Amino acid sequence: MKKFARHPRMVRLGSALFSLYLRIVYLTQRWTIEGLDHARSVWADRSNGALLLLWHQDIPMAAKTWRPREEAQAMRVLISRSTDGEFITQVMDDFGYEAIRGSRRRENSVGDKGGAAALRDLVKWVRDGGAAAITPDGPKGPPRIMGEGPATAARLSGAPVLMAGMACKPCFRIRSWDRTVFPLPFGKAAIVYHPVLYASRGDDIAVLTKDWTDKLNAMTARAEALVA
């Protein structure tokens, strides 16, 4: 059964149905957005690339955090090469976002060849004026704790970093390592953007990673309060 569920045709069917479900959810939710001016300042400067950070648990709502390419930089998403990653890749593609495929291990730790190659591709894309979304605790956690990949990418690219905390209610949590948020229709949802951040060449990556972890958790807590 597990092998059948992971057949490419079944993955394509499942991702198409899930994309349709998410569109219905997005249309029926009542959205509250804070810090939108921070995001707009990034989208308006389309001559420069950008990085978007959000927690892995919020992937089902991630498509709402960015504008279409007619209004913002073209977006690509850093996704692992696992079977689950292929499912997410196809869902993101349905929403117009291409993938940068990482490794089966934690690409955000930049500690393996696959992750390092994905980081190089991501930095080149951003330097060329594209945007890249990273779930900094993915693909295997620990949840809501960043690896050093995002800060490294920010320092190498010089791009602005936009963080988005998200929440919705009602929802249920999938029994996964990150307890993925599965949004339900006709509820409340919130996005909270943090003021734009940068990483300079003189910054300590470990210190920056800890600071950004705290900031993104604070944005998530604020979003949760907005839908409570």
Backbone hydrogen bonds, N-H to C=O, Kabsch-Sander energy under -0.5 kcal/mol:
donor,donor_aa,acceptor,acceptor_aa,energy
5,A,1,M,-2.5
6,R,2,K,-1.2
7,H,4,F,-1.4
10,M,7,H,-0.7
11,V,7,H,-2.5
12,R,8,P,-2.3
13,L,9,R,-2.2
14,G,10,M,-2.9
15,S,11,V,-2.5
16,A,12,R,-2.1
17,L,13,L,-2.2
18,F,14,G,-2.3
19,S,15,S,-2.4
20,L,16,A,-2.0
21,Y,17,L,-2.4
22,L,18,F,-2.6
23,R,19,S,-2.0
24,I,20,L,-1.8
25,V,21,Y,-2.3
26,Y,22,L,-3.1
27,L,23,R,-1.9
28,T,24,I,-1.5
29,Q,25,V,-1.6
30,R,187,G,-2.6
31,W,29,Q,-0.7
32,T,189,A,-2.2
34,E,191,I,-2.6
38,H,35,G,-1.1
39,A,35,G,-1.2
40,R,36,L,-2.8
41,S,37,D,-1.9
42,V,38,H,-1.0
43,W,39,A,-2.6
44,A,40,R,-2.4
45,D,41,S,-0.7
45,D,42,V,-0.6
46,R,44,A,-1.5
48,N,45,D,-1.6
49,G,126,V,-0.5
50,A,130,G,-1.5
51,L,160,P,-2.4
52,L,132,A,-2.7
53,L,162,L,-2.4
54,L,134,I,-1.7
58,D,55,W,-1.7
59,I,56,H,-1.6
61,M,58,D,-1.9
62,A,58,D,-0.6
62,A,59,I,-1.6
64,K,61,M,-1.6
65,T,62,A,-2.1
66,W,63,A,-0.7
71,E,68,P,-2.5
72,A,68,P,-1.1
76,R,131,A,-2.1
77,V,98,E,-2.6
78,L,133,A,-2.7
79,I,77,V,-0.6
79,I,100,I,-2.4
81,R,103,S,-0.6
86,E,82,S,-1.8
87,F,83,T,-1.8
88,I,84,D,-2.3
89,T,85,G,-2.6
90,Q,86,E,-2.0
91,V,87,F,-1.9
92,M,88,I,-2.9
93,D,89,T,-2.2
94,D,90,Q,-1.7
95,F,91,V,-0.9
95,F,92,M,-0.6
96,G,93,D,-1.6
97,Y,92,M,-2.7
98,E,75,M,-1.2
98,E,96,G,-0.5
100,I,77,V,-2.9
101,R,99,A,-0.5
102,G,79,I,-3.1
107,E,105,R,-1.4
108,N,138,G,-0.7
109,S,106,R,-2.0
110,V,107,E,-1.6
111,G,106,R,-0.6
116,A,112,D,-2.6
117,A,113,K,-2.6
118,A,114,G,-2.1
119,L,115,G,-2.3
120,R,116,A,-2.1
121,D,117,A,-2.3
122,L,118,A,-2.6
123,V,119,L,-2.7
124,K,120,R,-2.4
125,W,121,D,-2.3
126,V,122,L,-2.4
127,R,123,V,-2.7
128,D,124,K,-1.7
129,G,126,V,-1.8
130,G,125,W,-2.4
131,A,74,A,-3.0
132,A,50,A,-2.0
133,A,76,R,-2.7
134,I,52,L,-3.0
138,G,135,T,-2.2
141,G,137,D,-1.5
145,I,142,P,-1.2
147,G,136,P,-2.2
149,G,108,N,-3.8
152,T,148,E,-2.1
153,A,149,G,-2.9
154,A,150,P,-2.5
155,R,151,A,-2.2
156,L,152,T,-2.5
157,S,153,A,-2.3
158,G,154,A,-2.2
161,V,197,L,-2.9
162,L,51,L,-3.2
162,L,160,P,-0.5
163,M,161,V,-0.5
164,A,53,L,-2.5
165,G,192,V,-2.7
167,A,190,A,-1.6
169,K,188,K,-2.8
172,F,182,F,-1.9
174,I,180,T,-2.5
176,S,174,I,-2.3
179,R,176,S,-0.9
181,V,57,Q,-2.6
182,F,172,F,-2.6
182,F,180,T,-0.5
184,L,170,P,-1.6
188,K,169,K,-3.7
189,A,30,R,-2.4
190,A,167,A,-2.7
191,I,32,T,-2.2
192,V,165,G,-2.7
193,Y,34,E,-2.6
194,H,163,M,-2.2
197,L,161,V,-2.3
203,D,200,S,-1.7
205,I,203,D,-0.6
208,L,204,D,-2.7
209,T,205,I,-2.6
210,K,206,A,-2.0
211,D,207,V,-2.3
212,W,208,L,-2.8
213,T,209,T,-2.2
214,D,210,K,-2.1
215,K,211,D,-2.1
216,L,212,W,-2.6
217,N,213,T,-2.2
218,A,214,D,-1.9
219,M,215,K,-2.1
220,T,216,L,-2.1
221,A,217,N,-2.4
222,R,218,A,-2.1
223,A,219,M,-2.2
224,E,220,T,-2.5
225,A,221,A,-1.9
226,L,222,R,-1.7
227,V,223,A,-1.2
228,A,224,E,-0.7
